[in-house]
């Protein structure tokens, strides 16, 4: 696999950090982004740099806040300015809001969507001009199985992942004839900081009106915690390896959706909806948009 210039969002912990370290270890030029790296995340940024240097790999740790358009554009400009190109964008940054859905305020809902959906839109808008200039590129968006199956008390978070499904698939069709590939990874639950940093509903009055039902989210998450702390719990490295495999595959051969970890039926949903979606495109006379056009390769 040739050296690729890769930009990864949300690399301070979890999937992002493991992926940045894995890709750098395998010889790629990795730009691992961290929010507020001169403030609360300064120790994390330093640790990521020191760990990489000890292993003779050097991911470049740069500042990026996906909720800030200027920050997003600066980060992409930094990568292109230093390397002359951008090959892969991995949109990993995300937050998790869990609990009684009615208890989340509109402001909380806006904040959740700003990171998990609009943040990805910002990143893609910033990277796409460079990808079009190159006539190639790969975007990997990190979704979730709860963008295909619904868990109670994950309503707001799941809504962002369902939205990401539509956004990513729409982009995939619209970019296919420009030589730009788009893939969606759908991880299951993994022992990352996502659950530990969970945002709870702030409207206690609304939550209180659910009575005993209001206790179910914490009980459910406690059970998740036990499963994810067990010796046989899935490892975030599985997600990093799946991303590395997608990057390694030749353009035009990558699957659009990839489930990683216990799927809770998400694979079945993927398999059953794929032919339906293909018929939709065919009916619109746009079936060719389902095939990546590779520059310099004759299309059959």
Order of alpha helices (4+ residues) and beta strands (2+ residues): beta-alpha-beta-alpha-beta-alpha-beta-alpha-alpha-beta-alpha-beta-alpha-alpha-alpha-alpha-beta-alpha
